Amino acid sequence: MPSPASVSAPLSTDVVIVGAGVLGLCTAVTLKRRGHRVAVIDPGGRNASAVAAGMIAPALEAALDDVTPERAALFRSARRVWDDFGVDLEPGPAAWRGPGGEAVAARLKALGFAVRVEGADVLTPEDVRIEPETVLAAWREDLQEGWIQDTARQMERVGEGWRVTGADGGVIEAPFVVLASGTATAPGGSPRAVAGLIQQLQPIRGQIGWTAERLSDRVMRGEGAYVAPSQGGTLIGASMEAGRRDLEPEAETGQRLLAAAGRLVGRDLSGTAMDWRVGIRGSTIDGLPLAGATGEAGLFLALAPRRNGWLLGPLIGQVVADGIEGRATSVEAAAFDPRRFF
């Protein structure tokens, strides 16, 4: 993959996307499929989107957060976009197991989600999943020369567009820039209002672990943990600790997750060999992402999905691409509009 430093003159493209998590890459994929030239600049390595279970879970996420019918409808819309996004989805049903099952089932029914009860499990076929790292890698590969491994350090207005300069000194110019770099500080030169909004995002630390043991054939969620089959083994997660940015896994958090996961699968997991990982996600005060125009000409955001990045990714890509193309505002675009906080 090229880096900006390998280009003797500024690289010219239609859209520069800063950040290669699920929101940035979904936006890139959508724009490329619509015929736009896209460059994605990202330092590489495992980001928060890779440190995830890949659950596309409109039903249980809506029930567990006890959301409004309007937000449940938003989640349902996001799930539908996946059907035409060209990614193989691992089918449900997903299950809630343990205390609170009756309340979960009642909320699912009230919000219009399909649900059935089998013994101790509340099942919904509407929740599916993908393998995050596999999908992210495929999307990066699809970008080909548009994938640039570097860190965006500076941005500035140039004529009718923007110039983004990487840490290696390379330069990319485009009419449009999409900031999709999570809770990272905005590049130098970003408009003050936009940089301030990004600075106000709440970081949420999440610890998740993988074991080679196959503990379940379906996603199971319950009090304090979930288990999800993944890459020949099982993912166990996940903590949500607001206000923290440290990336070192904690033994105490791992033990708590293993204890809760053990209750789900009906066995003691305290001695299970685990590969623990930590990712930092961003959240706004209303829990919905920032996706769309900022009010600065040509500058867009795709940030802060809280824990629903994989569910919302393709919908956010669609909303941002529509904004860049000047299409009519949708209900989803209005809900995600970054200008609600300006």
Secondary structure as a PSIPRED ss2 file (coil, helix, strand):
# PSIPRED VFORMAT (PSIPRED V4.0)

   1 M C   1.000  0.000  0.000
   2 P C   1.000  0.000  0.000
   3 S C   1.000  0.000  0.000
   4 P H   0.000  1.000  0.000
   5 A H   0.000  1.000  0.000
   6 S H   0.000  1.000  0.000
   7 V C   1.000  0.000  0.000
   8 S C   1.000  0.000  0.000
   9 A C   1.000  0.000  0.000
  10 P C   1.000  0.000  0.000
  11 L E   0.000  0.000  1.000
  12 S E   0.000  0.000  1.000
  13 T C   1.000  0.000  0.000
  14 D C   1.000  0.000  0.000
  15 V E   0.000  0.000  1.000
  16 V E   0.000  0.000  1.000
  17 I E   0.000  0.000  1.000
  18 V E   0.000  0.000  1.000
  19 G C   1.000  0.000  0.000
  20 A C   1.000  0.000  0.000
  21 G C   1.000  0.000  0.000
  22 V H   0.000  1.000  0.000
  23 L H   0.000  1.000  0.000
  24 G H   0.000  1.000  0.000
  25 L H   0.000  1.000  0.000
  26 C H   0.000  1.000  0.000
  27 T H   0.000  1.000  0.000
  28 A H   0.000  1.000  0.000
  29 V H   0.000  1.000  0.000
  30 T H   0.000  1.000  0.000
  31 L H   0.000  1.000  0.000
  32 K H   0.000  1.000  0.000
  33 R H   0.000  1.000  0.000
  34 R C   1.000  0.000  0.000
  35 G C   1.000  0.000  0.000
  36 H C   1.000  0.000  0.000
  37 R C   1.000  0.000  0.000
  38 V E   0.000  0.000  1.000
  39 A E   0.000  0.000  1.000
  40 V E   0.000  0.000  1.000
  41 I E   0.000  0.000  1.000
  42 D E   0.000  0.000  1.000
  43 P C   1.000  0.000  0.000
  44 G C   1.000  0.000  0.000
  45 G C   1.000  0.000  0.000
  46 R C   1.000  0.000  0.000
  47 N C   1.000  0.000  0.000
  48 A C   1.000  0.000  0.000
  49 S C   1.000  0.000  0.000
  50 A C   1.000  0.000  0.000
  51 V C   1.000  0.000  0.000
  52 A C   1.000  0.000  0.000
  53 A C   1.000  0.000  0.000
  54 G C   1.000  0.000  0.000
  55 M E   0.000  0.000  1.000
  56 I E   0.000  0.000  1.000
  57 A C   1.000  0.000  0.000
  58 P H   0.000  1.000  0.000
  59 A H   0.000  1.000  0.000
  60 L H   0.000  1.000  0.000
  61 E H   0.000  1.000  0.000
  62 A H   0.000  1.000  0.000
  63 A H   0.000  1.000  0.000
  64 L H   0.000  1.000  0.000
  65 D C   1.000  0.000  0.000
  66 D C   1.000  0.000  0.000
  67 V C   1.000  0.000  0.000
  68 T C   1.000  0.000  0.000
  69 P H   0.000  1.000  0.000
  70 E H   0.000  1.000  0.000
  71 R H   0.000  1.000  0.000
  72 A H   0.000  1.000  0.000
  73 A H   0.000  1.000  0.000
  74 L H   0.000  1.000  0.000
  75 F H   0.000  1.000  0.000
  76 R H   0.000  1.000  0.000
  77 S H   0.000  1.000  0.000
  78 A H   0.000  1.000  0.000
  79 R H   0.000  1.000  0.000
  80 R H   0.000  1.000  0.000
  81 V H   0.000  1.000  0.000
  82 W H   0.000  1.000  0.000
  83 D C   1.000  0.000  0.000
  84 D C   1.000  0.000  0.000
  85 F C   1.000  0.000  0.000
  86 G C   1.000  0.000  0.000
  87 V C   1.000  0.000  0.000
  88 D C   1.000  0.000  0.000
  89 L C   1.000  0.000  0.000
  90 E E   0.000  0.000  1.000
  91 P C   1.000  0.000  0.000
  92 G C   1.000  0.000  0.000
  93 P C   1.000  0.000  0.000
  94 A E   0.000  0.000  1.000
  95 A E   0.000  0.000  1.000
  96 W E   0.000  0.000  1.000
  97 R E   0.000  0.000  1.000
  98 G C   1.000  0.000  0.000
  99 P C   1.000  0.000  0.000
 100 G C   1.000  0.000  0.000
 101 G H   0.000  1.000  0.000
 102 E H   0.000  1.000  0.000
 103 A H   0.000  1.000  0.000
 104 V H   0.000  1.000  0.000
 105 A H   0.000  1.000  0.000
 106 A H   0.000  1.000  0.000
 107 R H   0.000  1.000  0.000
 108 L H   0.000  1.000  0.000
 109 K H   0.000  1.000  0.000
 110 A H   0.000  1.000  0.000
 111 L C   1.000  0.000  0.000
 112 G C   1.000  0.000  0.000
 113 F C   1.000  0.000  0.000
 114 A C   1.000  0.000  0.000
 115 V C   1.000  0.000  0.000
 116 R E   0.000  0.000  1.000
 117 V E   0.000  0.000  1.000
 118 E E   0.000  0.000  1.000
 119 G C   1.000  0.000  0.000
 120 A C   1.000  0.000  0.000
 121 D E   0.000  0.000  1.000
 122 V E   0.000  0.000  1.000
 123 L E   0.000  0.000  1.000
 124 T E   0.000  0.000  1.000
 125 P C   1.000  0.000  0.000
 126 E C   1.000  0.000  0.000
 127 D C   1.000  0.000  0.000
 128 V E   0.000  0.000  1.000
 129 R E   0.000  0.000  1.000
 130 I C   1.000  0.000  0.000
 131 E C   1.000  0.000  0.000
 132 P H   0.000  1.000  0.000
 133 E H   0.000  1.000  0.000
 134 T H   0.000  1.000  0.000
 135 V H   0.000  1.000  0.000
 136 L H   0.000  1.000  0.000
 137 A H   0.000  1.000  0.000
 138 A H   0.000  1.000  0.000
 139 W H   0.000  1.000  0.000
 140 R H   0.000  1.000  0.000
 141 E H   0.000  1.000  0.000
 142 D H   0.000  1.000  0.000
 143 L H   0.000  1.000  0.000
 144 Q H   0.000  1.000  0.000
 145 E H   0.000  1.000  0.000
 146 G H   0.000  1.000  0.000
 147 W E   0.000  0.000  1.000
 148 I E   0.000  0.000  1.000
 149 Q E   0.000  0.000  1.000
 150 D C   1.000  0.000  0.000
 151 T C   1.000  0.000  0.000
 152 A E   0.000  0.000  1.000
 153 R E   0.000  0.000  1.000
 154 Q E   0.000  0.000  1.000
 155 M E   0.000  0.000  1.000
 156 E E   0.000  0.000  1.000
 157 R E   0.000  0.000  1.000
 158 V E   0.000  0.000  1.000
 159 G C   1.000  0.000  0.000
 160 E C   1.000  0.000  0.000
 161 G E   0.000  0.000  1.000
 162 W E   0.000  0.000  1.000
 163 R E   0.000  0.000  1.000
 164 V E   0.000  0.000  1.000
 165 T E   0.000  0.000  1.000
 166 G E   0.000  0.000  1.000
 167 A C   1.000  0.000  0.000
 168 D C   1.000  0.000  0.000
 169 G C   1.000  0.000  0.000
 170 G C   1.000  0.000  0.000
 171 V E   0.000  0.000  1.000
 172 I E   0.000  0.000  1.000
 173 E E   0.000  0.000  1.000
 174 A E   0.000  0.000  1.000
 175 P C   1.000  0.000  0.000
 176 F E   0.000  0.000  1.000
 177 V E   0.000  0.000  1.000
 178 V E   0.000  0.000  1.000
 179 L E   0.000  0.000  1.000
 180 A C   1.000  0.000  0.000
 181 S C   1.000  0.000  0.000
 182 G C   1.000  0.000  0.000
 183 T C   1.000  0.000  0.000
 184 A C   1.000  0.000  0.000
 185 T C   1.000  0.000  0.000
 186 A C   1.000  0.000  0.000
 187 P C   1.000  0.000  0.000
 188 G E   0.000  0.000  1.000
 189 G C   1.000  0.000  0.000
 190 S C   1.000  0.000  0.000
 191 P C   1.000  0.000  0.000
 192 R H   0.000  1.000  0.000
 193 A H   0.000  1.000  0.000
 194 V H   0.000  1.000  0.000
 195 A H   0.000  1.000  0.000
 196 G H   0.000  1.000  0.000
 197 L H   0.000  1.000  0.000
 198 I H   0.000  1.000  0.000
 199 Q H   0.000  1.000  0.000
 200 Q C   1.000  0.000  0.000
 201 L C   1.000  0.000  0.000
 202 Q E   0.000  0.000  1.000
 203 P E   0.000  0.000  1.000
 204 I E   0.000  0.000  1.000
 205 R E   0.000  0.000  1.000
 206 G E   0.000  0.000  1.000
 207 Q E   0.000  0.000  1.000
 208 I E   0.000  0.000  1.000
 209 G E   0.000  0.000  1.000
 210 W E   0.000  0.000  1.000
 211 T E   0.000  0.000  1.000
 212 A C   1.000  0.000  0.000
 213 E C   1.000  0.000  0.000
 214 R C   1.000  0.000  0.000
 215 L C   1.000  0.000  0.000
 216 S C   1.000  0.000  0.000
 217 D C   1.000  0.000  0.000
 218 R C   1.000  0.000  0.000
 219 V C   1.000  0.000  0.000
 220 M E   0.000  0.000  1.000
 221 R E   0.000  0.000  1.000
 222 G E   0.000  0.000  1.000
 223 E C   1.000  0.000  0.000
 224 G C   1.000  0.000  0.000
 225 A E   0.000  0.000  1.000
 226 Y E   0.000  0.000  1.000
 227 V E   0.000  0.000  1.000
 228 A E   0.000  0.000  1.000
 229 P E   0.000  0.000  1.000
 230 S E   0.000  0.000  1.000
 231 Q C   1.000  0.000  0.000
 232 G C   1.000  0.000  0.000
 233 G E   0.000  0.000  1.000
 234 T E   0.000  0.000  1.000
 235 L E   0.000  0.000  1.000
 236 I E   0.000  0.000  1.000
 237 G E   0.000  0.000  1.000
 238 A C   1.000  0.000  0.000
 239 S C   1.000  0.000  0.000
 240 M C   1.000  0.000  0.000
 241 E E   0.000  0.000  1.000
 242 A E   0.000  0.000  1.000
 243 G C   1.000  0.000  0.000
 244 R C   1.000  0.000  0.000
 245 R C   1.000  0.000  0.000
 246 D C   1.000  0.000  0.000
 247 L C   1.000  0.000  0.000
 248 E C   1.000  0.000  0.000
 249 P C   1.000  0.000  0.000
 250 E C   1.000  0.000  0.000
 251 A H   0.000  1.000  0.000
 252 E H   0.000  1.000  0.000
 253 T H   0.000  1.000  0.000
 254 G H   0.000  1.000  0.000
 255 Q H   0.000  1.000  0.000
 256 R H   0.000  1.000  0.000
 257 L H   0.000  1.000  0.000
 258 L H   0.000  1.000  0.000
 259 A H   0.000  1.000  0.000
 260 A H   0.000  1.000  0.000
 261 A H   0.000  1.000  0.000
 262 G H   0.000  1.000  0.000
 263 R H   0.000  1.000  0.000
 264 L H   0.000  1.000  0.000
 265 V H   0.000  1.000  0.000
 266 G C   1.000  0.000  0.000
 267 R C   1.000  0.000  0.000
 268 D C   1.000  0.000  0.000
 269 L C   1.000  0.000  0.000
 270 S C   1.000  0.000  0.000
 271 G C   1.000  0.000  0.000
 272 T C   1.000  0.000  0.000
 273 A C   1.000  0.000  0.000
 274 M C   1.000  0.000  0.000
 275 D E   0.000  0.000  1.000
 276 W E   0.000  0.000  1.000
 277 R E   0.000  0.000  1.000
 278 V E   0.000  0.000  1.000
 279 G E   0.000  0.000  1.000
 280 I E   0.000  0.000  1.000
 281 R E   0.000  0.000  1.000
 282 G E   0.000  0.000  1.000
 283 S E   0.000  0.000  1.000
 284 T C   1.000  0.000  0.000
 285 I C   1.000  0.000  0.000
 286 D C   1.000  0.000  0.000
 287 G C   1.000  0.000  0.000
 288 L C   1.000  0.000  0.000
 289 P C   1.000  0.000  0.000
 290 L E   0.000  0.000  1.000
 291 A E   0.000  0.000  1.000
 292 G E   0.000  0.000  1.000
 293 A E   0.000  0.000  1.000
 294 T C   1.000  0.000  0.000
 295 G C   1.000  0.000  0.000
 296 E C   1.000  0.000  0.000
 297 A C   1.000  0.000  0.000
 298 G C   1.000  0.000  0.000
 299 L E   0.000  0.000  1.000
 300 F E   0.000  0.000  1.000
 301 L E   0.000  0.000  1.000
 302 A E   0.000  0.000  1.000
 303 L E   0.000  0.000  1.000
 304 A C   1.000  0.000  0.000
 305 P C   1.000  0.000  0.000
 306 R C   1.000  0.000  0.000
 307 R C   1.000  0.000  0.000
 308 N C   1.000  0.000  0.000
 309 G H   0.000  1.000  0.000
 310 W H   0.000  1.000  0.000
 311 L H   0.000  1.000  0.000
 312 L H   0.000  1.000  0.000
 313 G H   0.000  1.000  0.000
 314 P H   0.000  1.000  0.000
 315 L H   0.000  1.000  0.000
 316 I H   0.000  1.000  0.000
 317 G H   0.000  1.000  0.000
 318 Q H   0.000  1.000  0.000
 319 V H   0.000  1.000  0.000
 320 V H   0.000  1.000  0.000
 321 A H   0.000  1.000  0.000
 322 D H   0.000  1.000  0.000
 323 G H   0.000  1.000  0.000
 324 I H   0.000  1.000  0.000
 325 E H   0.000  1.000  0.000
 326 G C   1.000  0.000  0.000
 327 R C   1.000  0.000  0.000
 328 A C   1.000  0.000  0.000
 329 T C   1.000  0.000  0.000
 330 S C   1.000  0.000  0.000
 331 V H   0.000  1.000  0.000
 332 E H   0.000  1.000  0.000
 333 A H   0.000  1.000  0.000
 334 A H   0.000  1.000  0.000
 335 A H   0.000  1.000  0.000
 336 F H   0.000  1.000  0.000
 337 D C   1.000  0.000  0.000
 338 P H   0.000  1.000  0.000
 339 R H   0.000  1.000  0.000
 340 R H   0.000  1.000  0.000
 341 F H   0.000  1.000  0.000
 342 F C   1.000  0.000  0.000
